[in-house]
Amino acid sequence: MNTLLENMTGMGSMTDQVIANDLLIAAKTGIKDCAVALTEATTPEVRQILKKQLDQAISSHEKISAYMIQKGLYHPTQVKQQIQLDLQNAQTATGLA
Amino acid sequence: MNATTQSPQAQTIGAVNLATHEILEMRELLSSKNVCLTKSATMQALASDPELKTLLQQDVQQSKQAIQELSAILSKV
């Protein structure tokens, strides 16, 4: 089933990397949105819930980045390597690879 | 503001008077969480690495809870 889907999307083993990248971006966006909403909220109950969700979003982002660093999908401390990876992904995404 | 909170559960919040901009903010978050939940649930089937599957599963659980909390407040409006 998975092979079929991978062939269908034409990404092969890229699928996991794409999913992880998307998850990382979603986590980042989630943190920002939550923080903005929190600064706008005044009702204590609302602030309580948003603060809890913000803390959750932060720890979830931490887990995802740790996973990606460990798998070599993300090099936040090595600019050259990260750019190379990004350019590779760009080629794949635009179908030039 | 006459909130009667009996427990930390969001469901027990009484009639809360939310400001208009708060309602807007909450429904914005709710719809983004809805998309996130749908996406992570779908991606679980596509991911092959078990560790990534676990991360997605955790995200699904977390999103579900967040949606419940936000819905509980918005349904009182």
Backbone of each chain as nested JSON, in Angstrom:
{
  "chains": [
    {"id": "A", "residues": [
      {"number": 1, "name": "MET", "atoms": {"N": [0.837, -1.213, 0.0], "CA": [0.0, 0.0, 0.0], "C": [0.866, 1.254, 0.0]}},
      {"number": 2, "name": "ASN", "atoms": {"N": [1.861, 1.23, 0.909], "CA": [2.741, 2.386, 0.998], "C": [3.546, 2.592, -0.271]}},
      {"number": 3, "name": "THR", "atoms": {"N": [4.027, 1.472, -0.822], "CA": [4.799, 1.541, -2.063], "C": [3.945, 2.123, -3.184]}},
      {"number": 4, "name": "LEU", "atoms": {"N": [2.712, 1.689, -3.212], "CA": [1.796, 2.183, -4.235], "C": [1.629, 3.691, -4.138]}},
      {"number": 5, "name": "LEU", "atoms": {"N": [1.424, 4.158, -2.9], "CA": [1.232, 5.59, -2.693], "C": [2.49, 6.373, -3.034]}},
      {"number": 6, "name": "GLU", "atoms": {"N": [3.646, 5.791, -2.66], "CA": [4.909, 6.455, -2.952], "C": [5.116, 6.575, -4.456]}},
      {"number": 7, "name": "ASN", "atoms": {"N": [4.764, 5.504, -5.164], "CA": [4.89, 5.551, -6.617], "C": [3.913, 6.553, -7.211]}},
      {"number": 8, "name": "MET", "atoms": {"N": [2.75, 6.601, -6.625], "CA": [1.736, 7.528, -7.113], "C": [2.185, 8.98, -6.951]}},
      {"number": 9, "name": "THR", "atoms": {"N": [2.714, 9.291, -5.781], "CA": [3.146, 10.666, -5.537], "C": [4.459, 10.969, -6.243]}},
      {"number": 10, "name": "GLY", "atoms": {"N": [5.15, 9.933, -6.692], "CA": [6.383, 10.113, -7.435], "C": [7.514, 10.663, -6.596]}},
      {"number": 11, "name": "MET", "atoms": {"N": [7.434, 10.479, -5.269], "CA": [8.455, 11.019, -4.398], "C": [9.341, 9.929, -3.809]}},
      {"number": 12, "name": "GLY", "atoms": {"N": [8.898, 8.691, -3.893], "CA": [9.679, 7.596, -3.343], "C": [9.945, 7.759, -1.863]}},
      {"number": 13, "name": "SER", "atoms": {"N": [11.223, 7.656, -1.485], "CA": [11.586, 7.737, -0.071], "C": [11.507, 9.165, 0.464]}},
      {"number": 14, "name": "MET", "atoms": {"N": [11.235, 10.116, -0.407], "CA": [11.107, 11.514, 0.012], "C": [9.914, 11.729, 0.934]}},
      {"number": 15, "name": "THR", "atoms": {"N": [8.947, 10.841, 0.817], "CA": [7.689, 11.039, 1.527], "C": [7.873, 11.355, 3.008]}},
      {"number": 16, "name": "ASP", "atoms": {"N": [8.664, 10.551, 3.699], "CA": [8.881, 10.759, 5.124], "C": [9.487, 12.127, 5.409]}},
      {"number": 17, "name": "GLN", "atoms": {"N": [10.447, 12.506, 4.563], "CA": [11.09, 13.797, 4.763], "C": [10.099, 14.943, 4.566]}},
      {"number": 18, "name": "VAL", "atoms": {"N": [9.272, 14.806, 3.563], "CA": [8.281, 15.839, 3.279], "C": [7.28, 15.945, 4.431]}},
      {"number": 19, "name": "ILE", "atoms": {"N": [6.842, 14.793, 4.929], "CA": [5.894, 14.78, 6.043], "C": [6.506, 15.436, 7.277]}},
      {"number": 20, "name": "ALA", "atoms": {"N": [7.766, 15.067, 7.574], "CA": [8.446, 15.619, 8.745], "C": [8.617, 17.13, 8.615]}},
      {"number": 21, "name": "ASN", "atoms": {"N": [9.015, 17.584, 7.417], "CA": [9.173, 19.014, 7.175], "C": [7.862, 19.758, 7.365]}},
      {"number": 22, "name": "ASP", "atoms": {"N": [6.805, 19.178, 6.844], "CA": [5.494, 19.794, 6.967], "C": [5.058, 19.875, 8.422]}},
      {"number": 23, "name": "LEU", "atoms": {"N": [5.362, 18.801, 9.17], "CA": [5.013, 18.75, 10.586], "C": [5.779, 19.83, 11.357]}},
      {"number": 24, "name": "LEU", "atoms": {"N": [7.051, 20.021, 10.997], "CA": [7.883, 21.032, 11.659], "C": [7.345, 22.44, 11.409]}},
      {"number": 25, "name": "ILE", "atoms": {"N": [6.989, 22.709, 10.162], "CA": [6.437, 24.021, 9.818], "C": [5.109, 24.25, 10.533]}},
      {"number": 26, "name": "ALA", "atoms": {"N": [4.289, 23.198, 10.577], "CA": [2.998, 23.307, 11.261], "C": [3.202, 23.59, 12.748]}},
      {"number": 27, "name": "ALA", "atoms": {"N": [4.21, 22.949, 13.34], "CA": [4.488, 23.157, 14.761], "C": [4.92, 24.599, 15.028]}},
      {"number": 28, "name": "LYS", "atoms": {"N": [5.795, 25.115, 14.144], "CA": [6.251, 26.498, 14.275], "C": [5.086, 27.47, 14.183]}},
      {"number": 29, "name": "THR", "atoms": {"N": [4.256, 27.269, 13.169], "CA": [3.107, 28.136, 12.96], "C": [2.147, 28.051, 14.145]}},
      {"number": 30, "name": "GLY", "atoms": {"N": [1.983, 26.832, 14.668], "CA": [1.092, 26.636, 15.805], "C": [1.531, 27.438, 17.014]}},
      {"number": 31, "name": "ILE", "atoms": {"N": [2.842, 27.447, 17.266], "CA": [3.382, 28.21, 18.389], "C": [3.103, 29.695, 18.199]}},
      {"number": 32, "name": "LYS", "atoms": {"N": [3.374, 30.207, 16.997], "CA": [3.183, 31.632, 16.732], "C": [1.727, 32.039, 16.879]}},
      {"number": 33, "name": "ASP", "atoms": {"N": [0.83, 31.261, 16.267], "CA": [-0.603, 31.564, 16.326], "C": [-1.108, 31.573, 17.762]}},
      {"number": 34, "name": "CYS", "atoms": {"N": [-0.646, 30.573, 18.516], "CA": [-1.072, 30.441, 19.905], "C": [-0.581, 31.636, 20.728]}},
      {"number": 35, "name": "ALA", "atoms": {"N": [0.66, 32.035, 20.498], "CA": [1.235, 33.151, 21.24], "C": [0.504, 34.451, 20.929]}},
      {"number": 36, "name": "VAL", "atoms": {"N": [0.196, 34.664, 19.649], "CA": [-0.528, 35.868, 19.246], "C": [-1.913, 35.899, 19.888]}},
      {"number": 37, "name": "ALA", "atoms": {"N": [-2.609, 34.761, 19.85], "CA": [-3.942, 34.674, 20.438], "C": [-3.883, 34.957, 21.938]}},
      {"number": 38, "name": "LEU", "atoms": {"N": [-2.837, 34.459, 22.585], "CA": [-2.679, 34.65, 24.027], "C": [-2.516, 36.133, 24.365]}},
      {"number": 39, "name": "THR", "atoms": {"N": [-1.767, 36.862, 23.546], "CA": [-1.569, 38.284, 23.823], "C": [-2.845, 39.087, 23.603]}},
      {"number": 40, "name": "GLU", "atoms": {"N": [-3.796, 38.511, 22.86], "CA": [-5.058, 39.198, 22.601], "C": [-6.128, 38.851, 23.629]}},
      {"number": 41, "name": "ALA", "atoms": {"N": [-5.928, 37.749, 24.363], "CA": [-6.964, 37.263, 25.273], "C": [-6.893, 37.94, 26.636]}},
      {"number": 42, "name": "THR", "atoms": {"N": [-8.06, 38.209, 27.204], "CA": [-8.117, 38.816, 28.539], "C": [-8.823, 37.904, 29.546]}},
      {"number": 43, "name": "THR", "atoms": {"N": [-9.808, 37.134, 29.085], "CA": [-10.55, 36.247, 29.975], "C": [-9.615, 35.191, 30.573]}},
      {"number": 44, "name": "PRO", "atoms": {"N": [-9.579, 35.068, 31.914], "CA": [-8.654, 34.136, 32.566], "C": [-8.753, 32.703, 32.054]}},
      {"number": 45, "name": "GLU", "atoms": {"N": [-9.984, 32.194, 31.865], "CA": [-10.167, 30.813, 31.399], "C": [-9.534, 30.621, 30.025]}},
      {"number": 46, "name": "VAL", "atoms": {"N": [-9.752, 31.615, 29.165], "CA": [-9.201, 31.547, 27.813], "C": [-7.678, 31.567, 27.862]}},
      {"number": 47, "name": "ARG", "atoms": {"N": [-7.146, 32.485, 28.679], "CA": [-5.687, 32.589, 28.798], "C": [-5.074, 31.292, 29.326]}},
      {"number": 48, "name": "GLN", "atoms": {"N": [-5.759, 30.68, 30.291], "CA": [-5.29, 29.426, 30.873], "C": [-5.158, 28.342, 29.805]}},
      {"number": 49, "name": "ILE", "atoms": {"N": [-6.215, 28.195, 29.022], "CA": [-6.232, 27.173, 27.971], "C": [-5.168, 27.463, 26.911]}},
      {"number": 50, "name": "LEU", "atoms": {"N": [-5.082, 28.717, 26.502], "CA": [-4.11, 29.073, 25.473], "C": [-2.685, 28.88, 25.964]}},
      {"number": 51, "name": "LYS", "atoms": {"N": [-2.442, 29.189, 27.239], "CA": [-1.093, 29.017, 27.77], "C": [-0.708, 27.538, 27.801]}},
      {"number": 52, "name": "LYS", "atoms": {"N": [-1.661, 26.715, 28.179], "CA": [-1.408, 25.277, 28.217], "C": [-1.118, 24.763, 26.807]}},
      {"number": 53, "name": "GLN", "atoms": {"N": [-1.92, 25.218, 25.848], "CA": [-1.729, 24.772, 24.469], "C": [-0.42, 25.298, 23.887]}},
      {"number": 54, "name": "LEU", "atoms": {"N": [-0.006, 26.498, 24.319], "CA": [1.267, 27.046, 23.856], "C": [2.422, 26.196, 24.38]}},
      {"number": 55, "name": "ASP", "atoms": {"N": [2.367, 25.841, 25.661], "CA": [3.406, 24.983, 26.241], "C": [3.484, 23.641, 25.518]}},
      {"number": 56, "name": "GLN", "atoms": {"N": [2.318, 23.086, 25.212], "CA": [2.268, 21.818, 24.479], "C": [2.883, 21.973, 23.093]}},
      {"number": 57, "name": "ALA", "atoms": {"N": [2.543, 23.068, 22.427], "CA": [3.051, 23.307, 21.075], "C": [4.566, 23.426, 21.074]}},
      {"number": 58, "name": "ILE", "atoms": {"N": [5.099, 24.081, 22.121], "CA": [6.551, 24.256, 22.214], "C": [7.251, 22.91, 22.402]}},
      {"number": 59, "name": "SER", "atoms": {"N": [6.731, 22.07, 23.299], "CA": [7.396, 20.783, 23.533], "C": [7.232, 19.85, 22.339]}},
      {"number": 60, "name": "SER", "atoms": {"N": [6.114, 19.973, 21.65], "CA": [5.91, 19.158, 20.45], "C": [6.876, 19.58, 19.345]}},
      {"number": 61, "name": "HIS", "atoms": {"N": [7.1, 20.889, 19.215], "CA": [8.066, 21.383, 18.228], "C": [9.47, 20.883, 18.563]}},
      {"number": 62, "name": "GLU", "atoms": {"N": [9.785, 20.865, 19.855], "CA": [11.083, 20.376, 20.317], "C": [11.306, 18.922, 19.898]}},
      {"number": 63, "name": "LYS", "atoms": {"N": [10.275, 18.097, 20.093], "CA": [10.366, 16.678, 19.742], "C": [10.579, 16.501, 18.243]}},
      {"number": 64, "name": "ILE", "atoms": {"N": [9.818, 17.254, 17.452], "CA": [9.908, 17.115, 16.005], "C": [11.282, 17.549, 15.501]}},
      {"number": 65, "name": "SER", "atoms": {"N": [11.799, 18.699, 16.004], "CA": [13.127, 19.12, 15.536], "C": [14.201, 18.135, 15.975]}},
      {"number": 66, "name": "ALA", "atoms": {"N": [14.104, 17.607, 17.193], "CA": [15.08, 16.625, 17.665], "C": [15.081, 15.393, 16.765]}},
      {"number": 67, "name": "TYR", "atoms": {"N": [13.893, 14.951, 16.392], "CA": [13.769, 13.792, 15.501], "C": [14.431, 14.074, 14.156]}},
      {"number": 68, "name": "MET", "atoms": {"N": [14.149, 15.245, 13.607], "CA": [14.686, 15.58, 12.288], "C": [16.198, 15.759, 12.302]}},
      {"number": 69, "name": "ILE", "atoms": {"N": [16.725, 16.338, 13.386], "CA": [18.175, 16.497, 13.506], "C": [18.833, 15.12, 13.584]}},
      {"number": 70, "name": "GLN", "atoms": {"N": [18.244, 14.235, 14.384], "CA": [18.777, 12.892, 14.573], "C": [18.761, 12.098, 13.266]}},
      {"number": 71, "name": "LYS", "atoms": {"N": [17.753, 12.323, 12.433], "CA": [17.627, 11.595, 11.167], "C": [18.4, 12.265, 10.036]}},
      {"number": 72, "name": "GLY", "atoms": {"N": [19.014, 13.412, 10.339], "CA": [19.77, 14.12, 9.311], "C": [18.895, 14.843, 8.299]}},
      {"number": 73, "name": "LEU", "atoms": {"N": [17.669, 15.163, 8.711], "CA": [16.76, 15.872, 7.809], "C": [16.785, 17.376, 8.062]}},
      {"number": 74, "name": "TYR", "atoms": {"N": [17.509, 17.776, 9.087], "CA": [17.483, 19.169, 9.517], "C": [18.807, 19.501, 10.179]}},
      {"number": 75, "name": "HIS", "atoms": {"N": [19.516, 20.536, 9.675], "CA": [20.82, 20.907, 10.219], "C": [20.803, 22.37, 10.66]}},
      {"number": 76, "name": "PRO", "atoms": {"N": [20.192, 22.644, 11.805], "CA": [20.065, 24.047, 12.212], "C": [21.399, 24.702, 12.574]}},
      {"number": 77, "name": "THR", "atoms": {"N": [22.425, 23.894, 12.879], "CA": [23.704, 24.489, 13.271], "C": [24.738, 24.452, 12.147]}},
      {"number": 78, "name": "GLN", "atoms": {"N": [24.379, 23.821, 11.011], "CA": [25.311, 23.761, 9.882], "C": [24.646, 24.384, 8.648]}},
      {"number": 79, "name": "VAL", "atoms": {"N": [24.905, 25.663, 8.495], "CA": [24.233, 26.424, 7.443], "C": [24.471, 25.83, 6.053]}},
      {"number": 80, "name": "LYS", "atoms": {"N": [25.748, 25.515, 5.762], "CA": [26.085, 25.003, 4.427], "C": [25.309, 23.735, 4.109]}},
      {"number": 81, "name": "GLN", "atoms": {"N": [25.317, 22.807, 5.072], "CA": [24.624, 21.534, 4.881], "C": [23.133, 21.748, 4.696]}},
      {"number": 82, "name": "GLN", "atoms": {"N": [22.577, 22.647, 5.498], "CA": [21.14, 22.904, 5.44], "C": [20.745, 23.494, 4.089]}},
      {"number": 83, "name": "ILE", "atoms": {"N": [21.565, 24.435, 3.597], "CA": [21.268, 25.054, 2.314], "C": [21.312, 24.008, 1.201]}},
      {"number": 84, "name": "GLN", "atoms": {"N": [22.322, 23.127, 1.274], "CA": [22.442, 22.061, 0.281], "C": [21.188, 21.19, 0.259]}},
      {"number": 85, "name": "LEU", "atoms": {"N": [20.739, 20.841, 1.473], "CA": [19.541, 20.02, 1.605], "C": [18.321, 20.742, 1.055]}},
      {"number": 86, "name": "ASP", "atoms": {"N": [18.225, 22.031, 1.367], "CA": [17.096, 22.827, 0.888], "C": [17.082, 22.908, -0.635]}},
      {"number": 87, "name": "LEU", "atoms": {"N": [18.279, 23.087, -1.225], "CA": [18.364, 23.168, -2.68], "C": [17.972, 21.838, -3.321]}},
      {"number": 88, "name": "GLN", "atoms": {"N": [18.41, 20.728, -2.696], "CA": [18.021, 19.394, -3.164], "C": [16.503, 19.246, -3.154]}},
      {"number": 89, "name": "ASN", "atoms": {"N": [15.919, 19.641, -2.021], "CA": [14.471, 19.554, -1.877], "C": [13.751, 20.436, -2.886]}},
      {"number": 90, "name": "ALA", "atoms": {"N": [14.348, 21.594, -3.144], "CA": [13.75, 22.506, -4.12], "C": [13.734, 21.868, -5.502]}},
      {"number": 91, "name": "GLN", "atoms": {"N": [14.85, 21.189, -5.84], "CA": [14.932, 20.507, -7.134], "C": [13.885, 19.403, -7.233]}},
      {"number": 92, "name": "THR", "atoms": {"N": [13.786, 18.628, -6.156], "CA": [12.797, 17.55, -6.137], "C": [11.391, 18.109, -6.286]}},
      {"number": 93, "name": "ALA", "atoms": {"N": [11.126, 19.177, -5.532], "CA": [9.789, 19.758, -5.528], "C": [9.408, 20.313, -6.889]}},
      {"number": 94, "name": "THR", "atoms": {"N": [10.369, 20.924, -7.554], "CA": [10.065, 21.512, -8.855], "C": [10.18, 20.504, -9.996]}},
      {"number": 95, "name": "GLY", "atoms": {"N": [10.521, 19.257, -9.623], "CA": [10.535, 18.196, -10.625], "C": [11.722, 18.221, -11.554]}},
      {"number": 96, "name": "LEU", "atoms": {"N": [12.815, 18.876, -11.13], "CA": [13.995, 18.95, -11.978], "C": [14.982, 17.824, -11.677]}},
      {"number": 97, "name": "ALA", "atoms": {"N": [14.812, 17.183, -10.526], "CA": [15.767, 16.143, -10.127], "C": [15.605, 14.881, -10.964]}}
    ]},
    {"id": "B", "residues": [
      {"number": 1, "name": "MET", "atoms": {"N": [-18.574, 38.77, 34.115], "CA": [-17.859, 37.498, 34.091], "C": [-18.262, 36.636, 35.277]}},
      {"number": 2, "name": "ASN", "atoms": {"N": [-19.088, 35.631, 35.023], "CA": [-19.557, 34.783, 36.117], "C": [-19.176, 33.336, 35.843]}},
      {"number": 3, "name": "ALA", "atoms": {"N": [-17.894, 33.106, 35.697], "CA": [-17.427, 31.751, 35.391], "C": [-17.408, 30.899, 36.65]}},
      {"number": 4, "name": "THR", "atoms": {"N": [-17.985, 29.716, 36.547], "CA": [-17.973, 28.804, 37.686], "C": [-17.126, 27.59, 37.312]}},
      {"number": 5, "name": "THR", "atoms": {"N": [-15.874, 27.65, 37.684], "CA": [-14.968, 26.564, 37.333], "C": [-14.859, 25.576, 38.491]}},
      {"number": 6, "name": "GLN", "atoms": {"N": [-15.418, 24.375, 38.296], "CA": [-15.376, 23.369, 39.356], "C": [-14.119, 22.51, 39.264]}},
      {"number": 7, "name": "SER", "atoms": {"N": [-13.572, 22.363, 38.066], "CA": [-12.382, 21.553, 37.871], "C": [-11.588, 22.159, 36.723]}},
      {"number": 8, "name": "PRO", "atoms": {"N": [-10.329, 21.758, 36.555], "CA": [-9.553, 22.333, 35.456], "C": [-10.092, 22.01, 34.069]}},
      {"number": 9, "name": "GLN", "atoms": {"N": [-11.078, 21.105, 33.982], "CA": [-11.646, 20.744, 32.687], "C": [-12.375, 21.935, 32.068]}},
      {"number": 10, "name": "ALA", "atoms": {"N": [-12.129, 22.149, 30.763], "CA": [-12.749, 23.281, 30.081], "C": [-14.263, 23.139, 30.013]}},
      {"number": 11, "name": "GLN", "atoms": {"N": [-14.745, 21.895, 30.031], "CA": [-16.178, 21.643, 29.882], "C": [-16.998, 22.237, 31.02]}},
      {"number": 12, "name": "THR", "atoms": {"N": [-16.362, 22.449, 32.168], "CA": [-17.107, 22.917, 33.327], "C": [-17.224, 24.435, 33.379]}},
      {"number": 13, "name": "ILE", "atoms": {"N": [-16.656, 25.115, 32.397], "CA": [-16.73, 26.564, 32.395], "C": [-18.179, 26.992, 32.161]}},
      {"number": 14, "name": "GLY", "atoms": {"N": [-18.646, 27.885, 33.011], "CA": [-20.024, 28.357, 32.898], "C": [-20.16, 29.386, 31.801]}},
      {"number": 15, "name": "ALA", "atoms": {"N": [-21.142, 30.251, 31.923], "CA": [-21.364, 31.273, 30.911], "C": [-20.246, 32.306, 30.986]}},
      {"number": 16, "name": "VAL", "atoms": {"N": [-19.317, 32.231, 30.06], "CA": [-18.191, 33.157, 30.049], "C": [-18.488, 34.266, 29.058]}},
      {"number": 17, "name": "ASN", "atoms": {"N": [-18.269, 35.511, 29.496], "CA": [-18.454, 36.63, 28.591], "C": [-17.156, 36.9, 27.858]}},
      {"number": 18, "name": "LEU", "atoms": {"N": [-17.087, 36.435, 26.625], "CA": [-15.876, 36.644, 25.846], "C": [-15.979, 37.928, 25.048]}},
      {"number": 19, "name": "ALA", "atoms": {"N": [-14.844, 38.599, 24.91], "CA": [-14.804, 39.769, 24.042], "C": [-14.865, 39.307, 22.586]}},
      {"number": 20, "name": "THR", "atoms": {"N": [-15.379, 40.182, 21.721], "CA": [-15.541, 39.815, 20.308], "C": [-14.221, 39.356, 19.686]}},
      {"number": 21, "name": "HIS", "atoms": {"N": [-13.148, 40.108, 19.971], "CA": [-11.868, 39.747, 19.355], "C": [-11.34, 38.413, 19.892]}},
      {"number": 22, "name": "GLU", "atoms": {"N": [-11.719, 38.076, 21.118], "CA": [-11.324, 36.781, 21.676], "C": [-12.02, 35.651, 20.926]}},
      {"number": 23, "name": "ILE", "atoms": {"N": [-13.304, 35.84, 20.666], "CA": [-14.068, 34.829, 19.924], "C": [-13.441, 34.614, 18.547]}},
      {"number": 24, "name": "LEU", "atoms": {"N": [-13.111, 35.718, 17.9], "CA": [-12.487, 35.631, 16.57], "C": [-11.18, 34.856, 16.646]}},
      {"number": 25, "name": "GLU", "atoms": {"N": [-10.38, 35.185, 17.641], "CA": [-9.08, 34.54, 17.821], "C": [-9.235, 33.042, 18.065]}},
      {"number": 26, "name": "MET", "atoms": {"N": [-10.222, 32.703, 18.887], "CA": [-10.439, 31.298, 19.226], "C": [-10.919, 30.498, 18.022]}},
      {"number": 27, "name": "ARG", "atoms": {"N": [-11.802, 31.064, 17.241], "CA": [-12.302, 30.301, 16.094], "C": [-11.243, 30.198, 14.998]}},
      {"number": 28, "name": "GLU", "atoms": {"N": [-10.368, 31.172, 14.951], "CA": [-9.229, 31.102, 14.037], "C": [-8.334, 29.919, 14.414]}},
      {"number": 29, "name": "LEU", "atoms": {"N": [-8.031, 29.817, 15.718], "CA": [-7.214, 28.717, 16.21], "C": [-7.904, 27.382, 15.992]}},
      {"number": 30, "name": "LEU", "atoms": {"N": [-9.216, 27.358, 16.263], "CA": [-9.969, 26.113, 16.119], "C": [-9.894, 25.595, 14.686]}},
      {"number": 31, "name": "SER", "atoms": {"N": [-10.089, 26.473, 13.714], "CA": [-10.081, 25.988, 12.332], "C": [-8.685, 25.549, 11.909]}},
      {"number": 32, "name": "SER", "atoms": {"N": [-7.647, 26.213, 12.438], "CA": [-6.292, 25.767, 12.107], "C": [-5.986, 24.412, 12.752]}},
      {"number": 33, "name": "LYS", "atoms": {"N": [-6.496, 24.211, 13.982], "CA": [-6.319, 22.915, 14.649], "C": [-7.067, 21.82, 13.894]}},
      {"number": 34, "name": "ASN", "atoms": {"N": [-8.233, 22.155, 13.364], "CA": [-8.998, 21.182, 12.588], "C": [-8.197, 20.693, 11.394]}},
      {"number": 35, "name": "VAL", "atoms": {"N": [-7.572, 21.642, 10.698], "CA": [-6.763, 21.288, 9.53], "C": [-5.57, 20.431, 9.948]}},
      {"number": 36, "name": "CYS", "atoms": {"N": [-4.907, 20.853, 11.047], "CA": [-3.751, 20.104, 11.543], "C": [-4.113, 18.665, 11.897]}},
      {"number": 37, "name": "LEU", "atoms": {"N": [-5.237, 18.506, 12.563], "CA": [-5.672, 17.164, 12.964], "C": [-5.927, 16.301, 11.741]}},
      {"number": 38, "name": "THR", "atoms": {"N": [-6.659, 16.852, 10.785], "CA": [-6.97, 16.11, 9.561], "C": [-5.697, 15.705, 8.829]}},
      {"number": 39, "name": "LYS", "atoms": {"N": [-4.754, 16.654, 8.76], "CA": [-3.508, 16.407, 8.043], "C": [-2.682, 15.314, 8.727]}},
      {"number": 40, "name": "SER", "atoms": {"N": [-2.493, 15.458, 10.049], "CA": [-1.679, 14.478, 10.772], "C": [-2.295, 13.09, 10.723]}},
      {"number": 41, "name": "ALA", "atoms": {"N": [-3.617, 13.025, 10.807], "CA": [-4.294, 11.731, 10.742], "C": [-4.076, 11.087, 9.377]}},
      {"number": 42, "name": "THR", "atoms": {"N": [-4.124, 11.894, 8.32], "CA": [-3.911, 11.395, 6.964], "C": [-2.461, 10.981, 6.744]}},
      {"number": 43, "name": "MET", "atoms": {"N": [-1.535, 11.825, 7.231], "CA": [-0.108, 11.578, 7.035], "C": [0.366, 10.318, 7.761]}},
      {"number": 44, "name": "GLN", "atoms": {"N": [-0.34, 9.95, 8.825], "CA": [0.013, 8.745, 9.568], "C": [0.019, 7.525, 8.653]}},
      {"number": 45, "name": "ALA", "atoms": {"N": [-0.935, 7.486, 7.745], "CA": [-1.039, 6.356, 6.822], "C": [0.075, 6.388, 5.782]}},
      {"number": 46, "name": "LEU", "atoms": {"N": [0.589, 7.587, 5.49], "CA": [1.605, 7.729, 4.443], "C": [3.022, 7.55, 4.97]}},
      {"number": 47, "name": "ALA", "atoms": {"N": [3.237, 7.833, 6.255], "CA": [4.583, 7.748, 6.816], "C": [5.019, 6.297, 6.957]}},
      {"number": 48, "name": "SER", "atoms": {"N": [6.307, 6.048, 6.693], "CA": [6.804, 4.676, 6.826], "C": [7.642, 4.48, 8.092]}},
      {"number": 49, "name": "ASP", "atoms": {"N": [8.338, 5.549, 8.556], "CA": [9.152, 5.422, 9.755], "C": [8.258, 5.371, 11.002]}},
      {"number": 50, "name": "PRO", "atoms": {"N": [8.41, 4.315, 11.826], "CA": [7.558, 4.186, 13.01], "C": [7.697, 5.357, 13.989]}},
      {"number": 51, "name": "GLU", "atoms": {"N": [8.911, 5.92, 14.063], "CA": [9.124, 7.053, 14.971], "C": [8.325, 8.271, 14.518]}},
      {"number": 52, "name": "LEU", "atoms": {"N": [8.308, 8.479, 13.212], "CA": [7.536, 9.586, 12.648], "C": [6.045, 9.342, 12.856]}},
      {"number": 53, "name": "LYS", "atoms": {"N": [5.626, 8.091, 12.701], "CA": [4.236, 7.717, 12.946], "C": [3.829, 8.054, 14.375]}},
      {"number": 54, "name": "THR", "atoms": {"N": [4.747, 7.771, 15.327], "CA": [4.475, 8.073, 16.733], "C": [4.312, 9.57, 16.948]}},
      {"number": 55, "name": "LEU", "atoms": {"N": [5.207, 10.36, 16.336], "CA": [5.108, 11.816, 16.454], "C": [3.775, 12.315, 15.911]}},
      {"number": 56, "name": "LEU", "atoms": {"N": [3.357, 11.754, 14.791], "CA": [2.086, 12.148, 14.186], "C": [0.918, 11.742, 15.084]}},
      {"number": 57, "name": "GLN", "atoms": {"N": [1.024, 10.545, 15.667], "CA": [-0.025, 10.055, 16.561], "C": [-0.166, 10.976, 17.775]}},
      {"number": 58, "name": "GLN", "atoms": {"N": [0.981, 11.396, 18.333], "CA": [0.966, 12.325, 19.46], "C": [0.314, 13.642, 19.065]}},
      {"number": 59, "name": "ASP", "atoms": {"N": [0.625, 14.103, 17.852], "CA": [0.051, 15.349, 17.36], "C": [-1.459, 15.225, 17.211]}},
      {"number": 60, "name": "VAL", "atoms": {"N": [-1.909, 14.055, 16.75], "CA": [-3.345, 13.81, 16.601], "C": [-4.034, 13.911, 17.96]}},
      {"number": 61, "name": "GLN", "atoms": {"N": [-3.469, 13.231, 18.963], "CA": [-4.058, 13.244, 20.311], "C": [-4.106, 14.66, 20.879]}},
      {"number": 62, "name": "GLN", "atoms": {"N": [-2.979, 15.381, 20.711], "CA": [-2.888, 16.735, 21.244], "C": [-3.888, 17.667, 20.562]}},
      {"number": 63, "name": "SER", "atoms": {"N": [-3.99, 17.528, 19.241], "CA": [-4.92, 18.372, 18.491], "C": [-6.36, 18.098, 18.909]}},
      {"number": 64, "name": "LYS", "atoms": {"N": [-6.682, 16.827, 19.105], "CA": [-8.037, 16.453, 19.522], "C": [-8.403, 17.141, 20.837]}},
      {"number": 65, "name": "GLN", "atoms": {"N": [-7.461, 17.09, 21.779], "CA": [-7.712, 17.693, 23.086], "C": [-7.862, 19.211, 22.958]}},
      {"number": 66, "name": "ALA", "atoms": {"N": [-6.981, 19.818, 22.156], "CA": [-7.04, 21.267, 21.96], "C": [-8.369, 21.674, 21.343]}},
      {"number": 67, "name": "ILE", "atoms": {"N": [-8.828, 20.884, 20.369], "CA": [-10.101, 21.169, 19.698], "C": [-11.251, 21.079, 20.695]}},
      {"number": 68, "name": "GLN", "atoms": {"N": [-11.203, 20.062, 21.566], "CA": [-12.251, 19.911, 22.583], "C": [-12.297, 21.126, 23.502]}},
      {"number": 69, "name": "GLU", "atoms": {"N": [-11.11, 21.575, 23.93], "CA": [-11.049, 22.716, 24.845], "C": [-11.584, 23.984, 24.19]}},
      {"number": 70, "name": "LEU", "atoms": {"N": [-11.165, 24.224, 22.948], "CA": [-11.615, 25.421, 22.238], "C": [-13.116, 25.354, 21.946]}},
      {"number": 71, "name": "SER", "atoms": {"N": [-13.581, 24.154, 21.554], "CA": [-15.006, 23.977, 21.253], "C": [-15.844, 24.225, 22.493]}},
      {"number": 72, "name": "ALA", "atoms": {"N": [-15.36, 23.738, 23.648], "CA": [-16.101, 23.888, 24.891], "C": [-16.346, 25.359, 25.2]}},
      {"number": 73, "name": "ILE", "atoms": {"N": [-15.345, 26.184, 24.954], "CA": [-15.493, 27.612, 25.221], "C": [-16.381, 28.275, 24.172]}},
      {"number": 74, "name": "LEU", "atoms": {"N": [-16.128, 27.948, 22.907], "CA": [-16.889, 28.588, 21.829], "C": [-18.364, 28.203, 21.848]}},
      {"number": 75, "name": "SER", "atoms": {"N": [-18.656, 26.983, 22.319], "CA": [-20.062, 26.562, 22.342], "C": [-20.845, 27.301, 23.428]}},
      {"number": 76, "name": "LYS", "atoms": {"N": [-20.155, 27.935, 24.353], "CA": [-20.824, 28.687, 25.421], "C": [-21.15, 30.113, 24.973]}},
      {"number": 77, "name": "VAL", "atoms": {"N": [-20.593, 30.505, 23.844], "CA": [-20.794, 31.889, 23.386], "C": [-22.23, 32.096, 22.932]}}
    ]}
  ]
}
